[in-house]
Amino acid sequence: MQNNKLKLRRLENTNKDYKYLEKWYQEKEIFSHFEQRKLTLEEIKNKYLPRTKVDAKVPVFMIEYDDKPIGIIQYQLINEENKELYNLKENNSYEIDIFIGELNLHNKGIGKISIDLIVDYLCKEKNAKILVMCPLKSNYNAINCYKKCGFVIKNEFETEDTIGEKQVFVLMVKE
């Protein structure tokens, strides 16, 4: 998937790709909204190796700008538990997650272009009916970006984050 200088390619099971993730997961601006803590290289490999497989349940794409990796975007089919949490009825619904790891490239429109590319892919190739993004309520930049991509706030919900602490998330939907 490509748009001028921006390209999405599958994450590869290579030290090079994992090293980029390791670098980004040391940035508070990234981990505080995505994993809530820093991840080691070993944790990154354990988390992302299954996502590099052809039949991955959560395919991850490296976002490249001018042929340089700058972040990731991933999607997954929404499971029954999350359909209930999000109050969704449609079966072919997908959730998207993204971060731009290179902080100097925040607020440049790269996230919007990346999301637009993956939305187009999911609608055309996966016949997605509903698309969902769930940023933390405190992540105003993400919420504003997702609004620019056509996602609307449907609800807020409280659930445990990746380290077991209660957090408020915003349910944003594009139909």
C-alpha positions in Angstrom: 0.0 0.0 0.0 1.5 3.3 -1.0 0.8 7.0 -1.4 3.6 9.1 -2.8 6.4 9.2 -0.1 4.5 7.0 2.3 4.4 3.2 2.1 2.9 0.4 4.3 4.8 -2.9 4.2 4.4 -6.0 6.3 6.5 -6.1 9.5 9.3 -8.6 8.9 10.8 -11.0 11.4 14.2 -9.3 11.3 16.3 -7.7 14.0 16.3 -4.5 11.9 12.5 -4.1 12.2 12.5 -5.2 15.9 15.2 -2.6 16.6 13.0 0.2 15.3 10.2 -1.0 17.5 12.5 -1.2 20.5 13.7 2.4 19.9 10.1 3.7 19.6 8.9 1.8 22.7 11.5 3.7 24.8 9.7 7.0 24.0 7.2 8.0 26.7 5.0 9.7 24.1 4.7 6.3 22.4 4.5 3.7 25.2 2.2 5.8 27.4 -0.5 5.6 24.8 0.2 2.1 23.4 1.7 -0.3 26.0 1.8 1.9 29.1 5.4 0.8 29.7 8.7 0.4 27.9 9.3 -2.9 26.2 12.6 -4.7 25.9 13.8 -6.2 22.6 12.9 -9.7 23.9 9.3 -8.6 24.7 9.0 -6.9 21.3 10.1 -10.1 19.6 7.7 -12.2 21.6 4.8 -9.9 20.9 5.5 -9.2 17.2 6.9 -12.5 15.8 3.4 -14.0 15.5 2.2 -10.8 13.8 4.8 -11.3 11.0 3.3 -14.6 9.9 1.3 -14.7 6.6 -1.9 -15.9 8.5 -1.4 -13.5 11.5 -4.6 -12.6 13.4 -3.1 -9.1 13.9 -1.1 -8.2 10.8 1.3 -5.3 11.4 2.6 -3.0 8.8 5.7 -0.8 9.0 4.9 2.7 8.0 7.8 4.0 5.8 8.3 7.6 4.8 10.9 8.3 2.2 11.9 4.6 2.5 12.6 5.0 6.3 10.5 3.2 8.9 8.7 5.7 11.1 5.9 3.8 12.8 3.4 0.9 12.6 -0.2 0.3 11.9 -2.1 -2.9 12.5 -5.6 -4.3 12.3 -7.6 -7.2 13.6 -11.0 -8.6 13.2 -13.0 -7.7 16.3 -13.7 -10.7 18.5 -17.0 -11.4 20.3 -15.8 -10.0 23.6 -14.9 -6.7 22.1 -18.0 -6.6 20.0 -20.0 -6.7 23.2 -17.7 -4.1 24.9 -18.1 -1.8 21.8 -21.8 -2.6 21.4 -21.4 -3.7 17.8 -23.7 -6.0 15.9 -21.9 -6.3 12.6 -19.7 -9.4 12.0 -17.1 -8.0 9.6 -15.8 -5.3 11.9 -12.1 -4.4 12.3 -10.1 -2.5 14.8 -7.1 -0.4 13.8 -4.1 0.7 15.9 -1.3 3.0 14.9 1.6 5.0 16.2 4.2 7.2 14.5 7.4 6.3 16.4 9.5 9.2 15.0 8.3 12.1 17.2 9.6 14.7 14.8 7.1 13.5 12.3 4.0 13.9 14.6 1.4 16.4 13.4 2.5 16.2 9.8 -0.5 14.3 8.4 1.4 11.0 8.1 -1.0 9.2 10.5 -4.0 10.3 8.5 -2.5 9.1 5.2 -1.6 5.7 6.9 -5.0 5.3 8.3 -6.7 6.2 5.0 -4.5 3.6 3.2 -5.4 0.8 5.7 -9.1 1.8 5.7 -9.1 1.5 1.9 -7.4 -1.9 2.1 -9.8 -3.2 4.7 -12.9 -2.0 2.8 -11.8 -3.3 -0.6 -9.9 -6.5 0.4 -11.6 -7.6 3.6 -15.1 -6.2 2.9 -15.0 -4.4 6.3 -18.4 -3.1 7.4 -17.4 -1.2 10.5 -14.0 0.1 11.5 -13.0 1.0 15.0 -10.2 2.9 16.8 -10.0 3.1 20.6 -7.5 5.7 21.8 -7.1 6.7 25.4 -9.4 9.6 26.2 -6.3 11.6 27.1 -4.7 11.1 23.7 -6.1 14.3 22.1 -3.8 14.2 19.1 -4.9 10.7 18.1 -8.6 11.6 18.6 -8.3 14.6 16.3 -6.4 12.6 13.7 -9.0 9.9 13.7 -11.8 12.5 13.3 -10.0 13.8 10.2 -10.1 10.2 8.8 -13.9 10.1 9.2 -14.1 8.3 12.6 -16.7 9.6 15.0 -16.9 9.3 18.7 -19.6 6.8 19.7 -18.9 6.2 23.3 -16.4 6.0 26.1 -15.6 3.0 28.1 -13.4 2.0 31.0 -11.3 -1.1 30.9 -7.9 -2.3 32.0 -4.9 -1.3 29.9 -1.9 -3.5 29.1 -0.6 -3.3 32.7 -3.9 -3.9 34.4 -4.8 -0.3 35.3 -8.2 1.1 34.7 -8.2 3.6 31.8 -10.9 5.5 29.9 -10.9 4.8 26.2 -12.9 6.5 23.4 -14.7 4.3 21.0 -14.4 5.9 17.5 -16.3 4.3 14.6 -16.3 4.6 10.8 -19.2 3.0 9.0 
